[in-house]
Amino acid sequence: MAAKNFEEALARVLVHEGGYVDDPRDPGGATNQGVTQRTYDAYRRSKKLSTRPVKLMTGPERNEIYRRQYWDAVQGDTLPDGLDYVLLDGAVHSGPKQSIKWLQRALGASYHGTVDGVIGLATFAALGDTTNYSALIDRICDRRLAFLKTLDGWPHFGNGWKRRVANVRAVAKADVLDIKNPSTVLAVPLAGGEAKARIEDARRAPSKTPGDAATGGGLGGLTMAGILQTLQEQLTPYSAAGGWIGKFVIILAVSGALLAIGGIAYRWYANRQRAKIADALDAVPA
């Protein structure tokens, strides 16, 4: 772990980020070498400078943004080799807070703090108890991939994102294992992998309302069937009305039962999907 790792980690991330892009499907909008227009505007304002198109960003500006906005946010200078690069790439792609959450969740039972996206004493204590950094990198990348799959951009950018995570995993684990084979170590450019992947673009979990409505309607139908059954028993001795009421009771009972079963099944599906998405977005405790 050393400050000198910043330059190497930055070079790798820039391979993934490429140059200037302005894909209307990319929620990051106009982006140059991984820096969005919004981030560049904030940086320029902090320097008491007028804003300008991110396409005009200079190399020194880019490097300072990466260090201040991402590397320092994940405390890259204090992280083990390989892990520093994993967190930097995740921070640039999905935000520092999200990248740190992947680390905190991946630390598992050894982490006793809150999954809050802030590296503190609890995070470093858990890291100190970790001996297998290669396995930790695997868990972080697995969580990152699960997160990406919940985003609206997955159908269009998923292949690029998936290849990016796979490349980050391989390069970082090569650092941990001290593998010097260039074909294993090098980051590679990946079309579509540069599109920003932020939690704000997570798809909505399915609502339980349709299931509740179907279940309520089905139970209501069964209740009505019971009422009509009682009415049929009262009318049968006096008229022929009991016959058609009986048929209607059967239809109502079957329909109500099917509707109630369908509603219960949908509620189970909706709850399961909501829990899955919440877990992927780190909205639930580990």
One Martini backbone bead per residue (centre of mass of N, CA, C, O) as a GRO file, in nm:
protein
  286
    1MET     BB    1   0.093   0.038   0.026
    2ALA     BB    2   0.076   0.341  -0.174
    3ALA     BB    3   0.088   0.644  -0.331
    4LYS     BB    4   0.207   0.535  -0.608
    5ASN     BB    5  -0.057   0.375  -0.695
    6PHE     BB    6  -0.225   0.596  -0.827
    7GLU     BB    7  -0.104   0.607  -1.113
    8GLU     BB    8  -0.171   0.313  -1.188
    9ALA     BB    9  -0.474   0.315  -1.129
   10LEU     BB   10  -0.544   0.548  -1.317
   11ALA     BB   11  -0.450   0.421  -1.583
   12ARG     BB   12  -0.655   0.191  -1.574
   13VAL     BB   13  -0.918   0.353  -1.563
   14LEU     BB   14  -0.870   0.510  -1.831
   15VAL     BB   15  -0.905   0.266  -2.011
   16HIS     BB   16  -1.211   0.235  -1.943
   17GLU     BB   17  -1.306   0.542  -2.002
   18GLY     BB   18  -1.153   0.697  -2.201
   19GLY     BB   19  -1.289   0.957  -2.349
   20TYR     BB   20  -1.517   1.129  -2.515
   21VAL     BB   21  -1.867   1.131  -2.410
   22ASP     BB   22  -2.238   1.150  -2.539
   23ASP     BB   23  -2.461   0.946  -2.436
   24PRO     BB   24  -2.804   0.953  -2.397
   25ARG     BB   25  -2.800   0.670  -2.222
   26ASP     BB   26  -2.608   0.814  -2.032
   27PRO     BB   27  -2.644   0.936  -1.707
   28GLY     BB   28  -2.371   1.115  -1.713
   29GLY     BB   29  -2.327   1.223  -1.978
   30ALA     BB   30  -2.097   1.429  -2.030
   31THR     BB   31  -1.770   1.268  -2.079
   32ASN     BB   32  -1.420   1.286  -1.956
   33GLN     BB   33  -1.233   1.044  -1.849
   34GLY     BB   34  -1.480   1.002  -1.620
   35VAL     BB   35  -1.571   1.306  -1.626
   36THR     BB   36  -1.822   1.493  -1.554
   37GLN     BB   37  -1.973   1.788  -1.590
   38ARG     BB   38  -2.059   1.821  -1.294
   39THR     BB   39  -1.780   1.767  -1.169
   40TYR     BB   40  -1.627   1.989  -1.324
   41ASP     BB   41  -1.788   2.228  -1.225
   42ALA     BB   42  -1.723   2.191  -0.923
   43TYR     BB   43  -1.419   2.218  -0.954
   44ARG     BB   44  -1.410   2.504  -1.078
   45ARG     BB   45  -1.555   2.646  -0.846
   46SER     BB   46  -1.344   2.568  -0.622
   47LYS     BB   47  -1.131   2.761  -0.804
   48LYS     BB   48  -1.274   3.020  -0.913
   49LEU     BB   49  -1.392   2.919  -1.189
   50SER     BB   50  -1.513   2.893  -1.484
   51THR     BB   51  -1.713   2.726  -1.668
   52ARG     BB   52  -1.676   2.433  -1.886
   53PRO     BB   53  -1.624   2.206  -2.099
   54VAL     BB   54  -1.511   1.884  -2.039
   55LYS     BB   55  -1.347   1.863  -2.308
   56LEU     BB   56  -1.128   2.089  -2.178
   57MET     BB   57  -0.984   1.918  -1.997
   58THR     BB   58  -0.705   1.869  -1.819
   59GLY     BB   59  -0.472   1.666  -1.692
   60PRO     BB   60  -0.435   1.799  -1.410
   61GLU     BB   61  -0.734   1.813  -1.348
   62ARG     BB   62  -0.797   1.517  -1.362
   63ASN     BB   63  -0.599   1.420  -1.141
   64GLU     BB   64  -0.722   1.589  -0.909
   65ILE     BB   65  -1.004   1.471  -0.920
   66TYR     BB   66  -0.929   1.177  -0.869
   67ARG     BB   67  -0.797   1.221  -0.597
   68ARG     BB   68  -1.020   1.383  -0.442
   69GLN     BB   69  -1.294   1.227  -0.532
   70TYR     BB   70  -1.172   0.914  -0.506
   71TRP     BB   71  -0.906   0.824  -0.369
   72ASP     BB   72  -0.950   0.972  -0.095
   73ALA     BB   73  -1.237   0.857  -0.038
   74VAL     BB   74  -1.100   0.546  -0.027
   75GLN     BB   75  -0.813   0.551   0.086
   76GLY     BB   76  -0.578   0.443  -0.111
   77ASP     BB   77  -0.305   0.480   0.059
   78THR     BB   78  -0.421   0.244   0.283
   79LEU     BB   79  -0.442   0.020   0.081
   80PRO     BB   80  -0.408  -0.260  -0.062
   81ASP     BB   81  -0.299  -0.417  -0.310
   82GLY     BB   82  -0.567  -0.398  -0.552
   83LEU     BB   83  -0.787  -0.273  -0.368
   84ASP     BB   84  -0.742   0.019  -0.459
   85TYR     BB   85  -0.834  -0.027  -0.753
   86VAL     BB   86  -1.116  -0.139  -0.705
   87LEU     BB   87  -1.225   0.119  -0.557
   88LEU     BB   88  -1.164   0.326  -0.777
   89ASP     BB   89  -1.330   0.210  -1.009
   90GLY     BB   90  -1.600   0.210  -0.853
   91ALA     BB   91  -1.604   0.517  -0.789
   92VAL     BB   92  -1.607   0.622  -1.084
   93HIS     BB   93  -1.862   0.453  -1.176
   94SER     BB   94  -2.058   0.469  -0.874
   95GLY     BB   95  -1.914   0.583  -0.642
   96PRO     BB   96  -1.764   0.586  -0.337
   97LYS     BB   97  -1.992   0.482  -0.153
   98GLN     BB   98  -2.052   0.222  -0.312
   99SER     BB   99  -1.768   0.098  -0.307
  100ILE     BB  100  -1.752   0.077   0.005
  101LYS     BB  101  -1.997  -0.105   0.044
  102TRP     BB  102  -1.880  -0.349  -0.097
  103LEU     BB  103  -1.659  -0.389   0.108
  104GLN     BB  104  -1.828  -0.413   0.368
  105ARG     BB  105  -1.993  -0.659   0.271
  106ALA     BB  106  -1.741  -0.844   0.196
  107LEU     BB  107  -1.630  -0.871   0.498
  108GLY     BB  108  -1.858  -0.949   0.675
  109ALA     BB  109  -1.823  -1.065   0.999
  110SER     BB  110  -1.566  -0.871   1.046
  111TYR     BB  111  -1.784  -0.651   1.018
  112HIS     BB  112  -1.917  -0.406   1.280
  113GLY     BB  113  -2.049  -0.199   1.112
  114THR     BB  114  -2.186   0.025   0.904
  115VAL     BB  115  -2.343   0.045   0.590
  116ASP     BB  116  -2.219   0.374   0.471
  117GLY     BB  117  -1.962   0.447   0.280
  118VAL     BB  118  -1.741   0.468   0.524
  119ILE     BB  119  -1.415   0.486   0.609
  120GLY     BB  120  -1.311   0.331   0.912
  121LEU     BB  121  -1.226   0.157   1.184
  122ALA     BB  122  -1.400  -0.093   1.114
  123THR     BB  123  -1.283  -0.141   0.834
  124PHE     BB  124  -0.981  -0.170   0.919
  125ALA     BB  125  -1.023  -0.401   1.116
  126ALA     BB  126  -1.129  -0.603   0.904
  127LEU     BB  127  -0.881  -0.590   0.722
  128GLY     BB  128  -0.683  -0.693   0.944
  129ASP     BB  129  -0.845  -0.986   0.944
  130THR     BB  130  -0.748  -1.016   0.652
  131THR     BB  131  -0.582  -1.265   0.428
  132ASN     BB  132  -0.782  -1.295   0.165
  133TYR     BB  133  -0.780  -1.078  -0.096
  134SER     BB  134  -0.881  -1.239  -0.336
  135ALA     BB  135  -1.160  -1.313  -0.216
  136LEU     BB  136  -1.248  -1.021  -0.160
  137ILE     BB  137  -1.250  -0.930  -0.455
  138ASP     BB  138  -1.466  -1.125  -0.545
  139ARG     BB  139  -1.694  -1.014  -0.361
  140ILE     BB  140  -1.695  -0.729  -0.466
  141CYS     BB  141  -1.754  -0.799  -0.767
  142ASP     BB  142  -2.018  -0.946  -0.713
  143ARG     BB  143  -2.167  -0.701  -0.595
  144ARG     BB  144  -2.131  -0.516  -0.835
  145LEU     BB  145  -2.285  -0.689  -1.039
  146ALA     BB  146  -2.556  -0.695  -0.891
  147PHE     BB  147  -2.599  -0.393  -0.904
  148LEU     BB  148  -2.594  -0.351  -1.216
  149LYS     BB  149  -2.853  -0.537  -1.270
  150THR     BB  150  -3.057  -0.302  -1.141
  151LEU     BB  151  -3.021  -0.122  -1.382
  152ASP     BB  152  -3.148   0.041  -1.655
  153GLY     BB  153  -2.866   0.002  -1.832
  154TRP     BB  154  -2.820  -0.307  -1.866
  155PRO     BB  155  -2.934  -0.382  -2.152
  156HIS     BB  156  -2.708  -0.191  -2.293
  157PHE     BB  157  -2.435  -0.206  -2.079
  158GLY     BB  158  -2.383  -0.491  -1.954
  159ASN     BB  159  -2.145  -0.608  -2.117
  160GLY     BB  160  -1.941  -0.387  -2.046
  161TRP     BB  161  -1.962  -0.410  -1.737
  162LYS     BB  162  -1.888  -0.708  -1.712
  163ARG     BB  163  -1.602  -0.680  -1.840
  164ARG     BB  164  -1.494  -0.476  -1.642
  165VAL     BB  165  -1.513  -0.644  -1.383
  166ALA     BB  166  -1.338  -0.877  -1.487
  167ASN     BB  167  -1.081  -0.705  -1.528
  168VAL     BB  168  -1.051  -0.600  -1.243
  169ARG     BB  169  -1.027  -0.872  -1.107
  170ALA     BB  170  -0.772  -0.974  -1.256
  171VAL     BB  171  -0.578  -0.739  -1.195
  172ALA     BB  172  -0.602  -0.738  -0.883
  173LYS     BB  173  -0.519  -1.038  -0.835
  174ALA     BB  174  -0.239  -1.001  -0.959
  175ASP     BB  175  -0.139  -0.814  -0.740
  176VAL     BB  176  -0.177  -1.003  -0.497
  177LEU     BB  177  -0.003  -1.245  -0.650
  178ASP     BB  178   0.231  -1.123  -0.820
  179ILE     BB  179   0.171  -1.099  -1.129
  180LYS     BB  180   0.377  -1.044  -1.443
  181ASN     BB  181   0.182  -1.102  -1.665
  182PRO     BB  182   0.066  -0.889  -1.900
  183SER     BB  183  -0.195  -1.047  -1.998
  184THR     BB  184  -0.313  -1.024  -1.697
  185VAL     BB  185  -0.262  -0.719  -1.590
  186LEU     BB  186  -0.399  -0.564  -1.807
  187ALA     BB  187  -0.587  -0.324  -1.906
  188VAL     BB  188  -0.893  -0.290  -2.101
  189PRO     BB  189  -1.081  -0.189  -2.348
  190LEU     BB  190  -1.453  -0.124  -2.320
  191ALA     BB  191  -1.735  -0.127  -2.470
  192GLY     BB  192  -1.965   0.044  -2.249
  193GLY     BB  193  -1.804   0.053  -1.963
  194GLU     BB  194  -1.822   0.383  -1.915
  195ALA     BB  195  -2.092   0.391  -1.817
  196LYS     BB  196  -2.271   0.505  -1.581
  197ALA     BB  197  -2.337   0.356  -1.234
  198ARG     BB  198  -2.608   0.456  -1.056
  199ILE     BB  199  -2.841   0.440  -0.803
  200GLU     BB  200  -3.049   0.641  -0.937
  201ASP     BB  201  -3.086   0.401  -1.180
  202ALA     BB  202  -3.264   0.220  -1.040
  203ARG     BB  203  -3.496   0.004  -1.046
  204ARG     BB  204  -3.805  -0.064  -0.968
  205ALA     BB  205  -3.983  -0.219  -0.756
  206PRO     BB  206  -4.233  -0.416  -0.725
  207SER     BB  207  -4.554  -0.388  -0.655
  208LYS     BB  208  -4.803  -0.502  -0.414
  209THR     BB  209  -5.085  -0.399  -0.505
  210PRO     BB  210  -5.191  -0.611  -0.709
  211GLY     BB  211  -5.190  -0.841  -0.502
  212ASP     BB  212  -5.380  -0.715  -0.296
  213ALA     BB  213  -5.620  -0.677  -0.488
  214ALA     BB  214  -5.653  -0.973  -0.572
  215THR     BB  215  -5.690  -1.092  -0.292
  216GLY     BB  216  -5.932  -0.918  -0.208
  217GLY     BB  217  -6.116  -0.999  -0.444
  218GLY     BB  218  -6.115  -1.303  -0.392
  219LEU     BB  219  -6.227  -1.294  -0.101
  220GLY     BB  220  -6.485  -1.145  -0.182
  221GLY     BB  221  -6.594  -1.370  -0.366
  222LEU     BB  222  -6.611  -1.587  -0.147
  223THR     BB  223  -6.809  -1.435   0.032
  224MET     BB  224  -7.036  -1.411  -0.179
  225ALA     BB  225  -7.073  -1.712  -0.219
  226GLY     BB  226  -7.170  -1.767   0.069
  227ILE     BB  227  -7.421  -1.591   0.058
  228LEU     BB  228  -7.556  -1.735  -0.187
  229GLN     BB  229  -7.571  -2.011  -0.058
  230THR     BB  230  -7.768  -1.928   0.161
  231LEU     BB  231  -7.987  -1.827  -0.035
  232GLN     BB  232  -8.035  -2.094  -0.176
  233GLU     BB  233  -8.135  -2.254   0.074
  234GLN     BB  234  -8.386  -2.061   0.113
  235LEU     BB  235  -8.517  -2.090  -0.192
  236THR     BB  236  -8.554  -2.387  -0.283
  237PRO     BB  237  -8.842  -2.461  -0.148
  238TYR     BB  238  -9.000  -2.215  -0.340
  239SER     BB  239  -8.798  -2.240  -0.596
  240ALA     BB  240  -8.590  -2.228  -0.901
  241ALA     BB  241  -8.351  -2.032  -0.816
  242GLY     BB  242  -8.136  -2.224  -0.696
  243GLY     BB  243  -7.994  -2.320  -0.958
  244TRP     BB  244  -7.854  -2.054  -1.064
  245ILE     BB  245  -7.718  -1.990  -0.799
  246GLY     BB  246  -7.536  -2.237  -0.787
  247LYS     BB  247  -7.373  -2.176  -1.042
  248PHE     BB  248  -7.274  -1.896  -0.950
  249VAL     BB  249  -7.125  -1.991  -0.699
  250ILE     BB  250  -6.912  -2.159  -0.842
  251ILE     BB  251  -6.792  -1.937  -1.019
  252LEU     BB  252  -6.721  -1.743  -0.784
  253ALA     BB  253  -6.542  -1.934  -0.622
  254VAL     BB  254  -6.330  -1.999  -0.838
  255SER     BB  255  -6.250  -1.709  -0.906
  256GLY     BB  256  -6.168  -1.625  -0.620
  257ALA     BB  257  -5.949  -1.838  -0.578
  258LEU     BB  258  -5.768  -1.760  -0.819
  259LEU     BB  259  -5.726  -1.465  -0.736
  260ALA     BB  260  -5.601  -1.518  -0.460
  261ILE     BB  261  -5.364  -1.694  -0.555
  262GLY     BB  262  -5.245  -1.486  -0.749
  263GLY     BB  263  -5.195  -1.266  -0.535
  264ILE     BB  264  -5.006  -1.430  -0.354
  265ALA     BB  265  -4.794  -1.491  -0.572
  266TYR     BB  266  -4.724  -1.197  -0.638
  267ARG     BB  267  -4.635  -1.113  -0.357
  268TRP     BB  268  -4.399  -1.308  -0.343
  269TYR     BB  269  -4.250  -1.197  -0.587
  270ALA     BB  270  -4.228  -0.900  -0.497
  271ASN     BB  271  -4.075  -0.951  -0.231
  272ARG     BB  272  -3.833  -1.092  -0.359
  273GLN     BB  273  -3.745  -0.860  -0.548
  274ARG     BB  274  -3.713  -0.642  -0.331
  275ALA     BB  275  -3.493  -0.793  -0.169
  276LYS     BB  276  -3.288  -0.822  -0.399
  277ILE     BB  277  -3.253  -0.520  -0.462
  278ALA     BB  278  -3.180  -0.424  -0.178
  279ASP     BB  279  -2.923  -0.593  -0.159
  280ALA     BB  280  -2.776  -0.483  -0.416
  281LEU     BB  281  -2.811  -0.175  -0.285
  282ASP     BB  282  -2.749  -0.182   0.024
  283ALA     BB  283  -3.047  -0.160   0.200
  284VAL     BB  284  -2.932  -0.390   0.381
  285PRO     BB  285  -2.819  -0.579   0.609
  286ALA     BB  286  -2.561  -0.823   0.632
   0.00000   0.00000   0.00000
